[in-house]
Amino acid sequence: MDVSSTIFQPIFEGVKQYVVPLFQRSYSWGKKEWMILWTDIKELYDSENPRQHFMGSLVTIPAKSVPEGVAKFSLIDGQQRITTLYL
């Protein structure tokens, strides 16, 4: 298992595709969870001294990629946060 720290920008700009496996729970975040995340992001944006913020873990495993050339990953942990940030 490889563990590394990363920033979100490459995740959203990259050529990787993240797929939520069927065994994962359905998207369940509501306004309460969105507001907690949004408040954290807004505080960082408005700060005069920007800093890094731990967004939680993302656990992925490589998945078979069709068409070839598109890196595909099954998203095992972090699907609620990733989905919310994409939205």
N, C-alpha and C positions, 0 to 999 in steps of 0.2 A: 504494500500500500504506500502510495506517495502522498505526503501531506505538504501543502505549501500555502503561502499567503498570496492573495491576489487582490486586485482592485476590480470593481464591477464594470468599468468602462469597456475593457476588452471582451467581456462576456456578451455585452449587448452589441458591440460593433463587429464581432468576429464572424467567422464562417462556420461556427459550430451550431448544431441543432440539439436542443435539449428536449427530451421526451419524458413525460411523466408516466411511469408504468401503471397498468390497470390496478395493481395491488395497492397503490397509494390511495389515501383518503381523498375525497373530492375537495375542491377548493371551498374553504369554510370561513375565511376571514370576513369580518364585517367592519362597520365603521369604527368600532373601538380599536381594533388592531391596526387599521389603516392610519388612524390619527396618531397612534403611538409612533409608527414608522415615519409618517410625514413630519411630525414634530421634531424627531431626531434629525432628519435630513434638513429641514428648514433651519434648525439651530446651527448646524454645520455651515450651511450656505451663508447665513447672516453673520457668522462669527468674523471678527477682525483677525483672529489668529486661527486659520483653518487647521484642522487636525484630522487624522484618520479616525474612522469609526468602525468598530467591529459589528458586522452585519449578521453574524452567525455563520454556522458551517454550511457548506454545500458539499454533498456527497454524490459523486457521479461514477458511473462505470461505462466504459466504451460499449457501444452497441453496433450491430451490423449496419453499415451505411449504404443506402440506396437512394439516389444515384451515387456512384463513386465520386470521391472528391469532397463530399460534404461530411465533415466529422460529426458523428451522431453519438450522443451520450444519454443514458438513462439517468434521470434525476431521482436519486434515492432519498436525499434529505435536502430541504431548502425550497421545496416547490411552492409553499405559500408565499415566501418572501420574493422569490424570482417572479412568480406570476403577478404579484402586486406591483413590483417595480416595472415590469413590462407594461402593465396597464397604465 
